[in-house]
Amino acid sequence: MRSPRPTSRRRTAFRTTAVLAGATAVLALPVGAAFADSPAAPQPRVLPGVERPAVDRPITPPTAPSSKPARGYVTTARLADGSVAKIYEIGVGHVEADVFAGTTRLGTLAGRDGRPAYGQYNGLHITLYPNGTVSSWVEDAPKPKPQPKPEVVQESAARIVMPDGNVAEAVYGAHGDRVDLSTANGHRLGTIDLKDPNVLNDGWMYKLVRDGRDGRHVLKFVVIDGKSGGNSWVYDFDSGRLIERYTVATGK
């Protein structure tokens, strides 16, 4: 029987087919799996004085500088001296107050960590509280020393129109007694008193005399007309009333 030989050829063909199928399975592996266990490639050696090659890293944008916390306006308070405080809230437990006199900023109070802040300006004391309120008070100004009151001079005057047309004012008061002389239109001629009791004007004499008769000291104002030879008029100093008159007799 010659039947076994054909069987041997079939087996050989089967083995060839199996090998080819195995080769196909190896090629079907993913590319990544083929290099998963491969040794890492050697890194470049760094020579002395030579920097290590740069390694690419993600680019990070520059960080912007932190800005000052925003000030939140709270209220405006009037202080004891008429100035004002504008109050701002900065953050938790942080308040500030700008103090203004008119349009001029005097300064800023800052209270932090929930504690009050204190300030003083020209006698004005200010306290800024953590809740955004303020209190203020002004120091008592030193009281000025009492100035002596000016002496009130009590004076009185009696107006006399003299026979020559001029005017005399008999004045008595704290500074002594005197007679002020002037023309009818107010032009000043001079003054007489007990220290300088006589004055002569255009032939007329004016005199201030003290009459001590009857134990009394009475002031009299006397006007003498020298042009007529000595006619005279005597006036009461206090009232200005004519109390005596003397006429010089002329012989022919």
C-alpha positions as a Python dict, from the first residue, in 0.01 Angstrom:
ca = {
    (1, 'M'): (0, 0, 0),
    (2, 'R'): (137, 342, -105),
    (3, 'S'): (-110, 562, 72),
    (4, 'P'): (124, 697, 360),
    (5, 'R'): (328, 937, 142),
    (6, 'P'): (51, 1166, 54),
    (7, 'T'): (-16, 1199, 424),
    (8, 'S'): (342, 1325, 486),
    (9, 'R'): (299, 1608, 234),
    (10, 'R'): (-16, 1728, 404),
    (11, 'R'): (159, 1745, 744),
    (12, 'T'): (440, 1953, 598),
    (13, 'A'): (195, 2197, 452),
    (14, 'F'): (15, 2226, 787),
    (15, 'R'): (335, 2309, 970),
    (16, 'T'): (422, 2578, 716),
    (17, 'T'): (83, 2734, 761),
    (18, 'A'): (122, 2738, 1139),
    (19, 'V'): (454, 2916, 1121),
    (20, 'L'): (314, 3181, 892),
    (21, 'A'): (21, 3235, 1124),
    (22, 'G'): (256, 3281, 1418),
    (23, 'A'): (455, 3541, 1229),
    (24, 'T'): (140, 3728, 1154),
    (25, 'A'): (47, 3739, 1524),
    (26, 'V'): (381, 3891, 1622),
    (27, 'L'): (347, 4177, 1373),
    (28, 'A'): (-1, 4257, 1496),
    (29, 'L'): (129, 4373, 1839),
    (30, 'P'): (96, 4745, 1905),
    (31, 'V'): (404, 4951, 1825),
    (32, 'G'): (418, 5090, 2178),
    (33, 'A'): (429, 4747, 2331),
    (34, 'A'): (729, 4659, 2120),
    (35, 'F'): (932, 4948, 2295),
    (36, 'A'): (782, 4928, 2637),
    (37, 'D'): (1065, 4728, 2786),
    (38, 'S'): (1341, 4879, 2577),
    (39, 'P'): (1630, 5025, 2779),
    (40, 'A'): (1632, 5407, 2798),
    (41, 'A'): (1864, 5586, 2561),
    (42, 'P'): (2177, 5720, 2736),
    (43, 'Q'): (2162, 6090, 2830),
    (44, 'P'): (2432, 6320, 2693),
    (45, 'R'): (2729, 6344, 2927),
    (46, 'V'): (2774, 6686, 3084),
    (47, 'L'): (3128, 6814, 3065),
    (48, 'P'): (3271, 7036, 3338),
    (49, 'G'): (3172, 7397, 3280),
    (50, 'V'): (2900, 7308, 3034),
    (51, 'E'): (2536, 7348, 3134),
    (52, 'R'): (2299, 7056, 3119),
    (53, 'P'): (2080, 7075, 2807),
    (54, 'A'): (1756, 7253, 2873),
    (55, 'V'): (1449, 7042, 2920),
    (56, 'D'): (1130, 7174, 2767),
    (57, 'R'): (877, 7281, 3029),
    (58, 'P'): (528, 7433, 2996),
    (59, 'I'): (532, 7812, 2965),
    (60, 'T'): (376, 7978, 3273),
    (61, 'P'): (249, 8338, 3232),
    (62, 'P'): (403, 8593, 3476),
    (63, 'T'): (206, 8649, 3794),
    (64, 'A'): (56, 8997, 3819),
    (65, 'P'): (162, 9190, 4132),
    (66, 'S'): (-100, 9192, 4402),
    (67, 'S'): (-299, 9516, 4402),
    (68, 'K'): (-387, 9721, 4710),
    (69, 'P'): (-719, 9619, 4862),
    (70, 'A'): (-1008, 9830, 4742),
    (71, 'R'): (-1147, 10094, 4980),
    (72, 'G'): (-1520, 10072, 5026),
    (73, 'Y'): (-1677, 10405, 5125),
    (74, 'V'): (-1885, 10381, 5443),
    (75, 'T'): (-1989, 10730, 5555),
    (76, 'T'): (-1875, 11086, 5630),
    (77, 'A'): (-1879, 11207, 5991),
    (78, 'R'): (-1850, 11564, 6118),
    (79, 'L'): (-1593, 11612, 6394),
    (80, 'A'): (-1598, 11832, 6703),
    (81, 'D'): (-1407, 12124, 6548),
    (82, 'G'): (-1613, 12130, 6227),
    (83, 'S'): (-1376, 11918, 6017),
    (84, 'V'): (-1497, 11590, 5862),
    (85, 'A'): (-1379, 11229, 5845),
    (86, 'K'): (-1449, 11016, 5536),
    (87, 'I'): (-1457, 10653, 5649),
    (88, 'Y'): (-1367, 10352, 5432),
    (89, 'E'): (-1375, 9976, 5492),
    (90, 'I'): (-1068, 9793, 5358),
    (91, 'G'): (-1131, 9440, 5479),
    (92, 'V'): (-1226, 9239, 5784),
    (93, 'G'): (-1122, 9437, 6090),
    (94, 'H'): (-953, 9706, 5878),
    (95, 'V'): (-1103, 10056, 5848),
    (96, 'E'): (-953, 10392, 5751),
    (97, 'A'): (-1065, 10754, 5791),
    (98, 'D'): (-939, 11048, 5584),
    (99, 'V'): (-968, 11370, 5789),
    (100, 'F'): (-1039, 11692, 5598),
    (101, 'A'): (-1054, 12058, 5699),
    (102, 'G'): (-1236, 12208, 5405),
    (103, 'T'): (-1058, 12071, 5098),
    (104, 'T'): (-729, 12012, 5284),
    (105, 'R'): (-658, 11654, 5392),
    (106, 'L'): (-505, 11661, 5739),
    (107, 'G'): (-417, 11291, 5748),
    (108, 'T'): (-549, 10934, 5763),
    (109, 'L'): (-632, 10712, 6059),
    (110, 'A'): (-606, 10335, 6006),
    (111, 'G'): (-752, 10075, 6242),
    (112, 'R'): (-641, 9715, 6186),
    (113, 'D'): (-706, 9378, 6343),
    (114, 'G'): (-1031, 9500, 6495),
    (115, 'R'): (-860, 9760, 6713),
    (116, 'P'): (-948, 10133, 6731),
    (117, 'A'): (-711, 10401, 6600),
    (118, 'Y'): (-639, 10732, 6769),
    (119, 'G'): (-524, 11066, 6628),
    (120, 'Q'): (-470, 11426, 6732),
    (121, 'Y'): (-441, 11748, 6532),
    (122, 'N'): (-414, 12098, 6677),
    (123, 'G'): (-609, 12009, 6991),
    (124, 'L'): (-864, 11786, 6811),
    (125, 'H'): (-870, 11426, 6941),
    (126, 'I'): (-1021, 11154, 6715),
    (127, 'T'): (-1100, 10786, 6779),
    (128, 'L'): (-1180, 10554, 6485),
    (129, 'Y'): (-1362, 10236, 6590),
    (130, 'P'): (-1355, 9898, 6409),
    (131, 'N'): (-1725, 9929, 6318),
    (132, 'G'): (-1654, 10242, 6110),
    (133, 'T'): (-1774, 10505, 6359),
    (134, 'V'): (-1571, 10793, 6503),
    (135, 'S'): (-1578, 11009, 6814),
    (136, 'S'): (-1393, 11337, 6868),
    (137, 'W'): (-1341, 11613, 7118),
    (138, 'V'): (-1147, 11940, 7137),
    (139, 'E'): (-917, 12040, 7418),
    (140, 'D'): (-1030, 12337, 7621),
    (141, 'A'): (-852, 12644, 7494),
    (142, 'P'): (-663, 12830, 7766),
    (143, 'K'): (-881, 13103, 7902),
    (144, 'P'): (-743, 13447, 7832),
    (145, 'K'): (-633, 13646, 8130),
    (146, 'P'): (-893, 13903, 8226),
    (147, 'Q'): (-795, 14239, 8091),
    (148, 'P'): (-851, 14543, 8305),
    (149, 'K'): (-1154, 14727, 8190),
    (150, 'P'): (-1082, 15067, 8049),
    (151, 'E'): (-1159, 15344, 8285),
    (152, 'V'): (-1491, 15500, 8209),
    (153, 'V'): (-1442, 15871, 8214),
    (154, 'Q'): (-1756, 16042, 8332),
    (155, 'E'): (-1749, 16389, 8186),
    (156, 'S'): (-2005, 16660, 8155),
    (157, 'A'): (-1991, 16987, 7971),
    (158, 'A'): (-2179, 17311, 7993),
    (159, 'R'): (-2184, 17509, 7668),
    (160, 'I'): (-2140, 17883, 7691),
    (161, 'V'): (-2174, 18130, 7404),
    (162, 'M'): (-1948, 18418, 7505),
    (163, 'P'): (-2009, 18788, 7430),
    (164, 'D'): (-1736, 18787, 7161),
    (165, 'G'): (-1925, 18516, 6967),
    (166, 'N'): (-1685, 18239, 7054),
    (167, 'V'): (-1788, 17920, 7239),
    (168, 'A'): (-1663, 17778, 7571),
    (169, 'E'): (-1737, 17427, 7699),
    (170, 'A'): (-1686, 17383, 8075),
    (171, 'V'): (-1588, 17016, 8122),
    (172, 'Y'): (-1542, 16834, 8451),
    (173, 'G'): (-1462, 16466, 8502),
    (174, 'A'): (-1203, 16208, 8610),
    (175, 'H'): (-915, 16393, 8446),
    (176, 'G'): (-986, 16728, 8607),
    (177, 'D'): (-1178, 17039, 8522),
    (178, 'R'): (-1112, 17242, 8211),
    (179, 'V'): (-1265, 17480, 7961),
    (180, 'D'): (-1235, 17405, 7587),
    (181, 'L'): (-1245, 17719, 7369),
    (182, 'S'): (-1344, 17732, 7002),
    (183, 'T'): (-1489, 17964, 6740),
    (184, 'A'): (-1857, 17956, 6644),
    (185, 'N'): (-1775, 17734, 6342),
    (186, 'G'): (-1585, 17480, 6556),
    (187, 'H'): (-1224, 17593, 6505),
    (188, 'R'): (-1030, 17508, 6820),
    (189, 'L'): (-871, 17800, 7006),
    (190, 'G'): (-726, 17619, 7309),
    (191, 'T'): (-792, 17488, 7661),
    (192, 'I'): (-758, 17635, 8012),
    (193, 'D'): (-757, 17451, 8346),
    (194, 'L'): (-657, 17521, 8706),
    (195, 'K'): (-288, 17468, 8624),
    (196, 'D'): (-298, 17714, 8334),
    (197, 'P'): (-611, 17917, 8402),
    (198, 'N'): (-571, 18220, 8170),
    (199, 'V'): (-563, 18272, 7794),
    (200, 'L'): (-579, 18587, 7580),
    (201, 'N'): (-742, 18596, 7236),
    (202, 'D'): (-779, 18907, 7018),
    (203, 'G'): (-809, 19140, 7317),
    (204, 'W'): (-1041, 18911, 7511),
    (205, 'M'): (-929, 18724, 7824),
    (206, 'Y'): (-1072, 18395, 7942),
    (207, 'K'): (-1015, 18284, 8302),
    (208, 'L'): (-1096, 17983, 8516),
    (209, 'V'): (-1108, 18075, 8885),
    (210, 'R'): (-1182, 17893, 9209),
    (211, 'D'): (-1409, 18089, 9443),
    (212, 'G'): (-1359, 17981, 9806),
    (213, 'R'): (-1602, 18211, 9970),
    (214, 'D'): (-1841, 18078, 10237),
    (215, 'G'): (-1617, 17771, 10279),
    (216, 'R'): (-1710, 17638, 9940),
    (217, 'H'): (-1489, 17585, 9642),
    (218, 'V'): (-1688, 17685, 9338),
    (219, 'L'): (-1544, 17709, 8991),
    (220, 'K'): (-1631, 18008, 8778),
    (221, 'F'): (-1552, 18096, 8422),
    (222, 'V'): (-1480, 18463, 8359),
    (223, 'V'): (-1474, 18648, 8026),
    (224, 'I'): (-1314, 18996, 8015),
    (225, 'D'): (-1342, 19236, 7723),
    (226, 'G'): (-1009, 19414, 7711),
    (227, 'K'): (-1110, 19627, 7416),
    (228, 'S'): (-1390, 19795, 7607),
    (229, 'G'): (-1175, 19869, 7909),
    (230, 'G'): (-1260, 19563, 8120),
    (231, 'N'): (-1628, 19472, 8099),
    (232, 'S'): (-1662, 19116, 8229),
    (233, 'W'): (-1903, 18827, 8247),
    (234, 'V'): (-1897, 18549, 8511),
    (235, 'Y'): (-2046, 18206, 8439),
    (236, 'D'): (-2120, 17913, 8668),
    (237, 'F'): (-1885, 17632, 8571),
    (238, 'D'): (-2134, 17351, 8634),
    (239, 'S'): (-2435, 17492, 8456),
    (240, 'G'): (-2284, 17748, 8221),
    (241, 'R'): (-2536, 18000, 8348),
    (242, 'L'): (-2440, 18372, 8362),
    (243, 'I'): (-2433, 18462, 8731),
    (244, 'E'): (-2252, 18798, 8738),
    (245, 'R'): (-2177, 19085, 8505),
    (246, 'Y'): (-1950, 19385, 8556),
    (247, 'T'): (-1942, 19703, 8348),
    (248, 'V'): (-1658, 19950, 8362),
    (249, 'A'): (-1780, 20307, 8392),
    (250, 'T'): (-1629, 20545, 8141),
    (251, 'G'): (-1602, 20916, 8223),
    (252, 'K'): (-1632, 21189, 7968),
}
